[in-house]
Amino acid sequence: MEETNDIILFSALDWGLGHTTRSIPLLTFFNENGYQLLIAVQPATASEKILQRHFPDAIFLPLKGYCIRYAKKRSFFALKIFFQIPKILAAIRREHRFVKETVRSYPIKMILSDNRYGFYHKSVHSVFMTHQLRIAAPFSWLEATIQQINYNYIQRFDELWIPDLKGELNIGGALSHPGKMPPGVSAHYLGPLSRLSLLDRADTDKSMPVHSLKYLFLLSGPEPQRSILEKRLLEAAHRLTGKTILIRGLPAEASTPVYQTSEIKSGANGLTVIPYADPDTLNRLLQKAEYVVCRAGYSTIMDLLILGKKGIYIPTPGQTEQQYLAKRLMQQQWGFCFEQEEADYISLLEKADTFNYILPKLETMDVRQHLTHTAKLGNQLKRSNHLIR
């Protein structure tokens, strides 16, 4: 590869697809401005398939993910994660060795890491992106300890990018607006990020009038909780009267366009189940849906708030971050939430139908100027490092 090529090395945490999808607007900027994308991802995963569809000209390098396993019961969630800490630390060391080897092979201008703590290099401008500066935990002493560890890793990067708004009107609350920022790293609030913001909102399916869908069930997140929620929602859907579409969130199984999938009759208007929706299809369905039932993942919340959609959020059991965000949304009347373990989904969906939503008007910030500056800075640092060598 020629030394004059402008190369961006990128990787995202593989705990769900949110870290991957929210990075797409940033990668699109670099791709459209002539930068070669070097994407490190575990092969044959949903993240790889999504990124390959968006960036077919990118160079994909194999990098094993963290492969975290989740407990079936909420009470065992934290304990299950605790016993996997050695695996997580080993993954951080492994990805840092990977970065060192890759920098020796390619003239990389900048490294962009979405929540991968070992994905940095002392001689290349390295950017860490996260909305979790404060990681919610069951106990205050544990939360303080985790935050200190979190900051120790973030300080190894040159820049910190936070996908949220800076002021009081923000999404992450205390998670993205801690009392104290990580010292020694330049922090920037980018505003909310959504791959759906790249699409033309006027590009809708004219055959489907507004709110022609009563519910859009949007599944995501780790197993086995994804399948558990899918089963509960399918059981509820058979008792609903409005038209409903359930998107299973399984890109690997997506081989059939959405409108050619089989329809399972349910209630008056039926239920359609599809494995996965590409961004264009998802955008059209979201605009037609009155309510979106989904996890309280941060990236999903950004998508819905940017589009001004009424979300009914069901946090993943045991995930304190999602529980915090879901309760915050309901307190602000930005969304309705309930727990996965609730017995009667039908009555809760009826309550959501009468809930007084007060949706904020959030606009995606124009981050192009900041990205251009960062890319130029990375180029200057790269030239300086070559001179030093």
Phi, psi and chi 1 to 4 in degrees:
 res  aa     phi    psi   chi1   chi2   chi3   chi4
   1 MET       -  139.7 -174.4  169.0  -68.7      -
   2 GLU   -69.9  145.2  -63.7  -65.6  -28.9      -
   3 GLU   -65.4  -22.1 -177.6   70.1   14.4      -
   4 THR   -81.5   -9.1   54.2      -      -      -
   5 ASN   -65.0  140.7  -77.6   -0.8      -      -
   6 ASP   -96.3  112.0  -68.4  -27.2      -      -
   7 ILE  -118.0  130.9  -57.3  175.0      -      -
   8 ILE  -109.5  121.8  -54.8  -67.5      -      -
   9 LEU   -95.5  126.8  175.0   61.1      -      -
  10 PHE  -133.5  144.8  166.6   78.4      -      -
  11 SER  -155.3  151.5 -169.6      -      -      -
  12 ALA  -127.9  150.4      -      -      -      -
  13 LEU   -60.0  142.6 -173.3   66.1      -      -
  14 ASP  -100.2   25.0   63.6  -22.9      -      -
  15 TRP   -87.2   86.1  -68.2   11.6      -      -
  16 GLY    84.0  176.9      -      -      -      -
  17 LEU   -97.3   -6.6  -65.0  176.5      -      -
  18 GLY   -60.8  -40.2      -      -      -      -
  19 HIS   -63.7  -34.4  -63.9  -78.8      -      -
  20 THR   -72.0  -50.5  -66.2      -      -      -
  21 THR   -69.0  -35.7   57.2      -      -      -
  22 ARG   -71.9  -17.9   73.0 -178.1 -177.1 -171.9
  23 SER   -82.4  -12.8  -61.0      -      -      -
  24 ILE   -59.2  -41.6  -72.0  173.5      -      -
  25 PRO   -60.4  -36.8  -23.9   34.0      -      -
  26 LEU   -69.5  -45.3  -54.8 -180.0      -      -
  27 LEU   -64.7  -34.3  -63.5  177.7      -      -
  28 THR   -63.0  -41.1  -61.7      -      -      -
  29 PHE   -58.0  -51.3  166.1   84.4      -      -
  30 PHE   -64.0  -39.6  -69.4  119.3      -      -
  31 ASN   -64.1  -42.6 -173.5   55.1      -      -
  32 GLU   -73.0  -16.6  -68.8  177.8  -13.4      -
  33 ASN  -104.3   22.5  -76.7  -87.1      -      -
  34 GLY    86.4   10.0      -      -      -      -
  35 TYR   -85.9  140.4  -64.6   92.2      -      -
  36 GLN   -81.3  125.8  174.6   65.3   60.6      -
  37 LEU   -91.4  128.8  -61.6 -179.8      -      -
  38 LEU  -115.8  106.4 -159.1   59.2      -      -
  39 ILE  -109.8  121.7  -61.4  176.4      -      -
  40 ALA   -98.7  121.5      -      -      -      -
  41 VAL  -156.4  152.6   63.6      -      -      -
  42 GLN   -70.7  128.4 -177.4  162.3  -37.4      -
  43 PRO   -62.5  151.6  -21.2   32.9      -      -
  44 ALA    62.5   26.5      -      -      -      -
  45 THR  -105.0  167.5   58.7      -      -      -
  46 ALA   -61.1  -38.5      -      -      -      -
  47 SER   -61.0  -44.0  -69.2      -      -      -
  48 GLU   -62.7  -43.4 -176.4 -172.4   53.5      -
  49 LYS   -62.6  -42.8  -67.4  179.9 -178.1  -62.6
  50 ILE   -63.7  -46.6  -69.9  172.7      -      -
  51 LEU   -68.3  -33.6  -69.1  169.7      -      -
  52 GLN   -66.1  -34.6  -75.6  175.7  -22.2      -
  53 ARG   -69.0  -36.6  -70.7  173.2 -176.4  172.0
  54 HIS   -81.2  -35.2  -80.0  -87.4      -      -
  55 PHE  -131.6   71.9  -51.4  106.3      -      -
  56 PRO   -64.6  -21.8   22.7  -33.4      -      -
  57 ASP   -91.3   -0.6  -63.5  -32.5      -      -
  58 ALA   -71.7  157.2      -      -      -      -
  59 ILE   -95.2  123.0  -61.1  172.0      -      -
  60 PHE  -104.1  126.7  -74.3   83.1      -      -
  61 LEU  -112.5  136.5  -59.3  178.3      -      -
  62 PRO   -73.6  127.6   26.1  -32.7      -      -
  63 LEU  -143.5  120.1  176.0   61.4      -      -
  64 LYS   -63.3  139.8 -173.8  177.7  179.5 -180.0
  65 GLY   -83.2 -172.1      -      -      -      -
  66 TYR   -80.1  -24.3  -73.3   23.6      -      -
  67 CYS    53.4   47.8  -56.9      -      -      -
  68 ILE   -75.4  139.4  -62.6  -60.6      -      -
  69 ARG  -104.2  144.2  -64.3 -176.5  178.8 -177.9
  70 TYR  -115.0  149.8  -64.7   84.0      -      -
  71 ALA   -79.4  152.9      -      -      -      -
  72 LYS   -76.1  -31.2  -72.4 -173.9  177.5 -179.0
  73 LYS  -105.2  140.6  -65.1 -175.9  177.4  179.5
  74 ARG   -55.1  -41.4  176.3 -162.4  -60.6  -92.5
  75 SER   -65.1  -21.8   56.6      -      -      -
  76 PHE   -99.5   -1.2  -65.1  144.5      -      -
  77 PHE   -61.2  -54.2 -177.1   88.9      -      -
  78 ALA   -62.7  -39.3      -      -      -      -
  79 LEU   -65.5  -39.3 -170.2   62.7      -      -
  80 LYS   -63.5  -42.4 -175.2   99.3  172.7 -179.4
  81 ILE   -66.4  -41.5  -63.2  -63.2      -      -
  82 PHE   -57.0  -45.2  175.8   79.4      -      -
  83 PHE   -71.0  -10.0  -77.6  117.7      -      -
  84 GLN  -100.7    6.2  -66.5  176.7   89.3      -
  85 ILE   -57.0  -43.4  -71.8  176.8      -      -
  86 PRO   -57.6  -37.8  -27.2   36.6      -      -
  87 LYS   -64.9  -40.8 -179.8 -161.6  -70.4 -169.9
  88 ILE   -64.8  -45.8  -64.2  171.3      -      -
  89 LEU   -63.3  -37.3  -64.4  176.4      -      -
  90 ALA   -65.1  -37.7      -      -      -      -
  91 ALA   -66.2  -38.0      -      -      -      -
  92 ILE   -64.2  -43.9  -67.9  172.5      -      -
  93 ARG   -65.1  -39.6  -68.3 -168.5  -65.7  -91.6
  94 ARG   -64.2  -44.1 -179.1  174.6   61.9 -116.9
  95 GLU   -70.7  -28.6   67.7 -167.7   14.6      -
  96 HIS   -69.0  -39.5 -170.4   54.1      -      -
  97 ARG   -62.9  -38.5  -69.7 -165.4  -61.3  -89.5
  98 PHE   -60.3  -44.8  169.4   88.0      -      -
  99 VAL   -62.0  -43.9  170.0      -      -      -
 100 LYS   -59.7  -43.5  -71.6 -178.6  177.2  179.4
 101 GLU   -66.9  -39.0  -66.0  169.9    1.1      -
 102 THR   -68.2  -40.0  -54.3      -      -      -
 103 VAL   -63.5  -31.5  167.7      -      -      -
 104 ARG   -70.9  -23.2  -75.0 -163.8  -69.1  -93.8
 105 SER   -97.4  -24.5  -57.8      -      -      -
 106 TYR  -131.1  144.9  -64.4   88.0      -      -
 107 PRO   -80.3   77.0   30.2  -34.2      -      -
 108 ILE   -79.8  132.3  -65.4  170.4      -      -
 109 LYS   -84.8  -41.8  170.3 -176.9  -69.9 -173.9
 110 MET  -149.6  148.1 -170.3 -176.5   83.0      -
 111 ILE  -114.2  129.6  -62.4  170.2      -      -
 112 LEU  -119.7  118.9  175.4   56.7      -      -
 113 SER  -117.1  124.2  165.5      -      -      -
 114 ASP   -98.8   94.5 -170.4  -38.8      -      -
 115 ASN    65.5   22.2  -90.5   88.4      -      -
 116 ARG  -105.2  108.9  -64.5 -163.3   75.9  147.5
 117 TYR   -70.1  -25.2  -69.4   99.7      -      -
 118 GLY   -94.6    5.9      -      -      -      -
 119 PHE   -93.6   69.8 -144.9   75.5      -      -
 120 TYR  -149.8  167.4   66.8   92.9      -      -
 121 HIS  -148.0  136.4 -164.6  -77.5      -      -
 122 LYS   -67.6  -20.1   62.8 -179.4 -179.3 -180.0
 123 SER  -104.0    1.2  -61.5      -      -      -
 124 VAL  -127.6  136.6 -179.9      -      -      -
 125 HIS   -57.9  116.3 -168.3   73.1      -      -
 126 SER  -116.2  131.4  -57.9      -      -      -
 127 VAL  -118.7  131.9  178.1      -      -      -
 128 PHE  -110.8  127.4 -172.5   79.3      -      -
 129 MET  -114.2  130.1 -175.6  164.5   74.3      -
 130 THR  -160.1  154.8 -173.2      -      -      -
 131 HIS  -107.6   -1.6   66.4  -83.2      -      -
 132 GLN  -106.9   77.5  -72.0 -177.5  -68.2      -
 133 LEU   -82.6  -30.2  -64.2  173.1      -      -
 134 ARG  -114.2  119.3  171.8 -171.3  163.4 -166.4
 135 ILE   -97.0  115.8  -60.9  175.1      -      -
 136 ALA   -62.4  136.7      -      -      -      -
 137 ALA  -141.5  160.3      -      -      -      -
 138 PRO   -63.9  -28.2  -20.4   31.6      -      -
 139 PHE  -124.3  144.9  -50.8  105.0      -      -
 140 SER   -64.0  -39.6   57.5      -      -      -
 141 TRP   -65.6  -36.0   63.9  -93.2      -      -
 142 LEU   -70.4  -38.8 -179.9   58.7      -      -
 143 GLU   -62.6  -41.9 -163.5  167.4  -79.6      -
 144 ALA   -64.8  -39.3      -      -      -      -
 145 THR   -65.9  -44.2  -58.8      -      -      -
 146 ILE   -63.8  -40.2  -66.5  173.5      -      -
 147 GLN   -63.4  -39.1 -174.4 -178.1   49.9      -
 148 GLN   -64.0  -42.6 -176.3   58.6   51.4      -
 149 ILE   -64.0  -43.2  -64.2  171.5      -      -
 150 ASN   -57.2  -47.7 -171.1   30.1      -      -
 151 TYR   -67.1  -35.1  -79.8   14.7      -      -
 152 ASN   -60.3  -37.4  -73.9  -17.9      -      -
 153 TYR   -75.4  -43.9  -82.6  109.9      -      -
 154 ILE   -61.7  -33.2  -67.5  175.4      -      -
 155 GLN   -63.9  -13.0  -72.9  176.0 -104.1      -
 156 ARG   -81.1   -8.5  -56.9  176.3 -171.3 -173.3
 157 PHE   -96.9  163.0  -68.8   78.6      -      -
 158 ASP   -83.7  -35.3  -61.3  -65.6      -      -
 159 GLU  -135.7  152.9  -79.2 -166.8   80.7      -
 160 LEU  -121.5  121.4  168.6   63.0      -      -
 161 TRP  -108.0  129.7  -69.4   -3.8      -      -
 162 ILE  -117.8  115.2  -52.8  163.0      -      -
 163 PRO   -79.6   73.1   28.9  -33.4      -      -
 164 ASP  -161.3  169.2 -160.1   -5.8      -      -
 165 LEU   -83.7  150.6  -64.2  165.7      -      -
 166 LYS   -79.3  -35.0 -173.9  175.9 -176.9  178.7
 167 GLY   -82.5 -161.8      -      -      -      -
 168 GLU   -66.9  -32.7  -68.1 -175.1    4.1      -
 169 LEU   -80.3   96.6 -178.8   67.8      -      -
 170 ASN  -147.3  172.1   63.4   74.4      -      -
 171 ILE   -97.5  -44.7  -59.7  171.2      -      -
 172 GLY   -80.6  -14.5      -      -      -      -
 173 GLY    58.9 -131.8      -      -      -      -
 174 ALA   -67.5  -20.4      -      -      -      -
 175 LEU   -66.0  -42.9  -58.5 -177.4      -      -
 176 SER  -102.7   -3.4   55.7      -      -      -
 177 HIS  -130.2   68.9  -64.0   74.7      -      -
 178 PRO   -72.6  165.8   30.5  -36.5      -      -
 179 GLY   -65.3  -28.8      -      -      -      -
 180 LYS  -137.1  131.0 -179.5 -179.0  178.5 -178.2
 181 MET   -84.4  159.4  -61.9  -67.2  -77.5      -
 182 PRO   -60.3  127.1  -20.1   31.0      -      -
 183 PRO   -72.9  148.9   26.8  -33.7      -      -
 184 GLY    81.0    6.7      -      -      -      -
 185 VAL  -130.4  138.6   60.4      -      -      -
 186 SER   -78.4  116.3  179.1      -      -      -
 187 ALA  -103.6  140.0      -      -      -      -
 188 HIS  -138.9  131.0  -56.2  -84.8      -      -
 189 TYR   -87.8  120.9  -75.6   90.9      -      -
 190 LEU   -90.1  -12.0  -61.2 -178.2      -      -
 191 GLY    86.3  168.9      -      -      -      -
 192 PRO   -64.6  142.1   21.2  -30.8      -      -
 193 LEU  -115.3  136.6  -63.8  174.6      -      -
 194 SER  -151.5  131.9  170.6      -      -      -
 195 ARG   -65.6  -24.0   60.5  175.1  171.5  162.5
 196 LEU   -71.3  -20.2  -58.6  179.3      -      -
 197 SER   -69.0  -15.4   66.8      -      -      -
 198 LEU   -79.6  -14.4  -59.8  172.6      -      -
 199 LEU   -91.2  158.1  -56.1  174.0      -      -
 200 ASP   -79.5  115.4 -176.5   -0.2      -      -
 201 ARG   -67.0  -17.0  -62.8 -170.3 -171.1 -176.4
 202 ALA   -80.0  -11.7      -      -      -      -
 203 ASP   -81.3   78.0 -179.5   22.8      -      -
 204 THR  -114.5  162.8   59.7      -      -      -
 205 ASP   -80.1  105.6 -171.2  -20.2      -      -
 206 LYS   -66.0  -20.0  -56.6  -59.2 -177.9 -177.3
 207 SER   -75.5  -13.7   65.9      -      -      -
 208 MET  -111.2  107.0  -63.4  176.3   65.6      -
 209 PRO   -64.6  162.7   23.6  -33.2      -      -
 210 VAL   -56.7  135.4  174.5      -      -      -
 211 HIS    60.9   29.3  -67.2  171.7      -      -
 212 SER   -71.5  -16.8   57.1      -      -      -
 213 LEU  -102.9  128.0  -76.2  178.7      -      -
 214 LYS   -76.1  -49.3  178.7   69.7  173.5 -178.4
 215 TYR  -130.5  138.5  -61.7  106.0      -      -
 216 LEU  -116.3  111.1  178.6   63.8      -      -
 217 PHE   -88.0  117.1  -67.1  161.2      -      -
 218 LEU  -116.2  102.7 -168.6   58.9      -      -
 219 LEU   -90.7  147.7  -67.8  172.6      -      -
 220 SER  -166.0  177.6   61.6      -      -      -
 221 GLY    96.4 -180.0      -      -      -      -
 222 PRO   -78.5  156.5   30.8  -36.1      -      -
 223 GLU   -83.7  155.4  -63.7  -70.4    3.9      -
 224 PRO   -86.2    0.4   34.0  -36.8      -      -
 225 GLN   -66.2  -30.8  -64.1  -59.8  -24.2      -
 226 ARG   -61.3  -46.8 -169.3 -149.5   63.8   82.2
 227 SER   -68.7  -35.1  -66.6      -      -      -
 228 ILE   -63.0  -45.4  -66.9  172.0      -      -
 229 LEU   -67.6  -37.7  179.5   59.5      -      -
 230 GLU   -58.3  -44.8  178.3  179.2   16.1      -
 231 LYS   -61.3  -43.1 -178.6 -180.0  178.8 -179.1
 232 ARG   -65.0  -40.5  -64.7  -65.7  -48.8  -83.8
 233 LEU   -70.7  -36.6  -70.5  175.6      -      -
 234 LEU   -64.9  -39.2  -75.5  172.5      -      -
 235 GLU   -61.6  -41.8  -69.2  170.4   -8.7      -
 236 ALA   -69.9  -37.5      -      -      -      -
 237 ALA   -61.2  -31.4      -      -      -      -
 238 HIS   -69.2  -11.3  -72.7  -72.5      -      -
 239 ARG  -109.6    1.0  -62.6  165.7   56.4 -165.1
 240 LEU   -88.9  155.3  -63.0  173.4      -      -
 241 THR  -103.9  -21.2   56.7      -      -      -
 242 GLY   -84.3  159.6      -      -      -      -
 243 LYS   -65.1  132.3 -177.7  173.9  177.1   57.3
 244 THR  -133.1  138.8  -57.7      -      -      -
 245 ILE  -122.5  132.3  -70.4 -180.0      -      -
 246 LEU  -111.7  121.0 -175.8  145.0      -      -
 247 ILE  -101.4  117.5  -59.0  175.7      -      -
 248 ARG   -73.3  -19.9  -58.0 -173.4   66.8 -153.1
 249 GLY    72.5   39.7      -      -      -      -
 250 LEU  -124.4   84.7  -59.4  174.5      -      -
 251 PRO   -57.7  -33.2  -20.8   31.4      -      -
 252 ALA   -63.9  -23.0      -      -      -      -
 253 GLU   -98.2    1.8  -62.6 -176.6   11.8      -
 254 ALA   -83.3  107.0      -      -      -      -
 255 SER  -132.6   -8.0   58.6      -      -      -
 256 THR  -120.3  131.9  -51.1      -      -      -
 257 PRO   -57.8  153.7  -23.2   33.3      -      -
 258 VAL   -58.4  -40.7   59.2      -      -      -
 259 TYR   -86.1    6.5  -64.0  118.2      -      -
 260 GLN  -111.5    5.4  -66.5 -178.4   16.3      -
 261 THR   -75.3  156.3   53.5      -      -      -
 262 SER   -70.4  149.4   59.9      -      -      -
 263 GLU  -109.6  128.9 -164.6  168.3  -76.6      -
 264 ILE   -97.7  116.2  -55.6  172.0      -      -
 265 LYS   -66.9  130.8  -67.1  -60.8  178.6 -177.9
 266 SER  -151.2  122.5  169.0      -      -      -
 267 GLY    63.9 -147.4      -      -      -      -
 268 ALA   -79.7  -35.9      -      -      -      -
 269 ASN  -115.7   -7.8  -62.0  -51.5      -      -
 270 GLY    91.0  165.2      -      -      -      -
 271 LEU  -124.9  131.9  163.4   70.7      -      -
 272 THR  -111.0  130.3  -58.5      -      -      -
 273 VAL  -115.1  124.9  179.5      -      -      -
 274 ILE  -128.5  149.6   61.0  175.4      -      -
 275 PRO   -71.9  -37.3   24.2  -32.8      -      -
 276 TYR  -161.1  148.2  175.8   74.9      -      -
 277 ALA  -122.3  125.5      -      -      -      -
 278 ASP   -67.3  166.3   59.5   68.1      -      -
 279 PRO   -55.3  -39.4  -27.4   35.3      -      -
 280 ASP   -65.8  -45.3  -69.0  -56.0      -      -
 281 THR   -65.5  -44.2  -58.9      -      -      -
 282 LEU   -60.3  -41.4  179.9   58.9      -      -
 283 ASN   -59.8  -44.5 -175.4   46.3      -      -
 284 ARG   -64.8  -43.2  -67.4 -163.5  -61.2  -89.6
 285 LEU   -67.6  -39.5  -66.0  176.9      -      -
 286 LEU   -61.5  -40.5  -77.2  169.4      -      -
 287 GLN   -68.0  -25.6  -68.3 -173.7   61.4      -
 288 LYS   -91.1  -15.7  -61.0  -56.1  179.8 -177.0
 289 ALA   -83.1  138.7      -      -      -      -
 290 GLU   -78.5  -41.3 -175.3  174.2    0.4      -
 291 TYR  -130.6  141.8  -63.1  100.2      -      -
 292 VAL  -116.1  119.3 -179.1      -      -      -
 293 VAL  -101.1  121.8 -177.8      -      -      -
 294 CYS  -158.4  176.9   57.2      -      -      -
 295 ARG   -72.5  163.5  -69.6  -61.6 -167.0 -166.6
 296 ALA   -96.1   40.3      -      -      -      -
 297 GLY   -70.2  145.5      -      -      -      -
 298 TYR   -60.3  -42.8 -170.3   78.0      -      -
 299 SER   -66.6  -38.7  -63.4      -      -      -
 300 THR   -64.0  -41.7  -58.4      -      -      -
 301 ILE   -61.1  -43.8  -67.6  170.0      -      -
 302 MET   -58.4  -45.3  -74.4 -165.1  -67.5      -
 303 ASP   -56.1  -50.1  -72.6  -20.9      -      -
 304 LEU   -70.2  -39.7  -62.4 -165.9      -      -
 305 LEU   -68.6  -38.0  -68.9 -179.1      -      -
 306 ILE   -63.4  -37.7  -73.0  172.1      -      -
 307 LEU   -84.8   -6.8  -66.2  178.2      -      -
 308 GLY    70.2   39.4      -      -      -      -
 309 LYS  -101.2  149.6  -58.0  -54.5  -61.3 -176.2
 310 LYS   -81.1  112.1  -65.5  179.0  179.8  178.9
 311 GLY  -100.5  139.1      -      -      -      -
 312 ILE  -113.2  107.8  -57.8  173.2      -      -
 313 TYR  -101.0  131.8  -60.5   95.8      -      -
 314 ILE  -121.2   96.2  -52.7  174.4      -      -
 315 PRO   -63.0  146.9   20.7  -30.4      -      -
 316 THR   -63.7  127.4  -57.7      -      -      -
 317 PRO   -55.0  130.3  -26.5   35.0      -      -
 318 GLY    90.1  -17.3      -      -      -      -
 319 GLN   -85.1  100.3  -72.1 -159.7   11.5      -
 320 THR   -62.3  -31.9   50.3      -      -      -
 321 GLU   -62.6  -48.6  175.3 -148.0   -7.2      -
 322 GLN   -65.0  -36.6  -70.7 -161.6   15.4      -
 323 GLN   -65.1  -40.8  -67.8  167.1  -17.0      -
 324 TYR   -63.7  -47.6  169.0   83.0      -      -
 325 LEU   -64.8  -40.7  -70.3  170.5      -      -
 326 ALA   -63.8  -44.8      -      -      -      -
 327 LYS   -65.2  -38.7  -70.0  178.3 -178.9  177.7
 328 ARG   -63.4  -42.0  174.3  176.7  162.0   80.5
 329 LEU   -61.5  -41.9  -72.9  167.2      -      -
 330 MET   -71.2  -38.1 -165.8  154.6  178.2      -
 331 GLN   -62.3  -36.3  -71.7  169.2   -4.9      -
 332 GLN   -85.9   -3.8  -63.5 -178.3  125.4      -
 333 GLN    63.6   30.4  -64.1  179.1  -96.1      -
 334 TRP   -90.0  -10.2  -68.7    6.0      -      -
 335 GLY  -174.5  165.7      -      -      -      -
 336 PHE  -108.6  145.9 -174.4   86.3      -      -
 337 CYS  -142.1  153.5   75.9      -      -      -
 338 PHE  -155.1  163.3   63.0   86.2      -      -
 339 GLU   -82.5  150.1  -60.9  -67.6  -20.6      -
 340 GLN   -61.4  -33.0  179.5  174.2  -66.3      -
 341 GLU   -75.5   -7.1  -63.7   89.2  -14.8      -
 342 GLU   -55.4  143.1  -68.0  -75.1   -9.1      -
 343 ALA   -78.9  -38.8      -      -      -      -
 344 ASP  -114.4   91.8 -170.9   -4.9      -      -
 345 TYR   -67.6  -33.0  -82.0   25.2      -      -
 346 ILE   -62.4  -47.3  -62.7  -61.8      -      -
 347 SER   -65.8  -34.2   63.3      -      -      -
 348 LEU   -70.4  -36.5  -70.9  165.4      -      -
 349 LEU   -67.8  -33.7  -69.2  173.3      -      -
 350 GLU   -66.8  -38.9  -70.2  174.2   -9.1      -
 351 LYS   -64.0  -39.9  -73.7 -177.5  179.6  179.4
 352 ALA   -62.2  -30.4      -      -      -      -
 353 ASP   -69.0  -23.9 -158.1   10.1      -      -
 354 THR  -106.9    2.8   59.7      -      -      -
 355 PHE   -68.1  142.0 -176.3   72.1      -      -
 356 ASN   -88.0   91.3 -177.4   27.9      -      -
 357 TYR   -75.1  133.1  -70.9   85.0      -      -
 358 ILE  -125.2   86.3  -55.8  177.3      -      -
 359 LEU   -78.5  136.2  -63.5  173.8      -      -
 360 PRO   -76.3  156.7   32.4  -36.6      -      -
 361 LYS   -97.1   96.0  -67.1 -176.6  178.5  179.9
 362 LEU  -106.4  132.5  -61.0 -179.1      -      -
 363 GLU  -115.0  142.6  -65.8  -68.5  -23.0      -
 364 THR   -69.9  135.5   53.6      -      -      -
 365 MET   -77.3  151.4  -63.8  172.8   62.6      -
 366 ASP   -81.7  101.9 -172.2   -9.8      -      -
 367 VAL   -93.8    4.7  -60.8      -      -      -
 368 ARG   -61.6  -40.5  -72.1  173.1  -66.8 -178.7
 369 GLN   -62.8  -43.4 -175.6  175.9   -1.2      -
 370 HIS   -66.8  -40.1  178.4   69.4      -      -
 371 LEU   -66.2  -39.0  -65.8 -179.6      -      -
 372 THR   -62.4  -44.0  -58.9      -      -      -
 373 HIS   -62.2  -43.2  169.4   75.1      -      -
 374 THR   -64.8  -41.3  -60.5      -      -      -
 375 ALA   -64.0  -41.1      -      -      -      -
 376 LYS   -65.0  -40.2  -71.1  179.6  178.8  178.4
 377 LEU   -62.8  -41.3  177.8   59.0      -      -
 378 GLY   -62.2  -38.0      -      -      -      -
 379 ASN   -66.5  -41.3 -165.6   38.2      -      -
 380 GLN   -63.7  -43.2  -66.8  168.0    0.3      -
 381 LEU   -65.1  -36.7  -69.2  174.2      -      -
 382 LYS   -65.1  -44.3 -173.4 -178.0   75.5  170.4
 383 ARG   -62.8  -41.3  -73.3 -162.1  -61.2  -93.5
 384 SER   -62.4  -40.8  -61.0      -      -      -
 385 ASN   -66.5  -35.3  -70.6  -34.3      -      -
 386 HIS   -66.1  -36.1  -78.4  -54.8      -      -
 387 LEU   -67.1  -38.8  -68.3  174.7      -      -
 388 ILE   -64.1  -39.4  -67.5  171.9      -      -
 389 ARG   -67.6      -  -68.4  171.3 -170.0  158.7
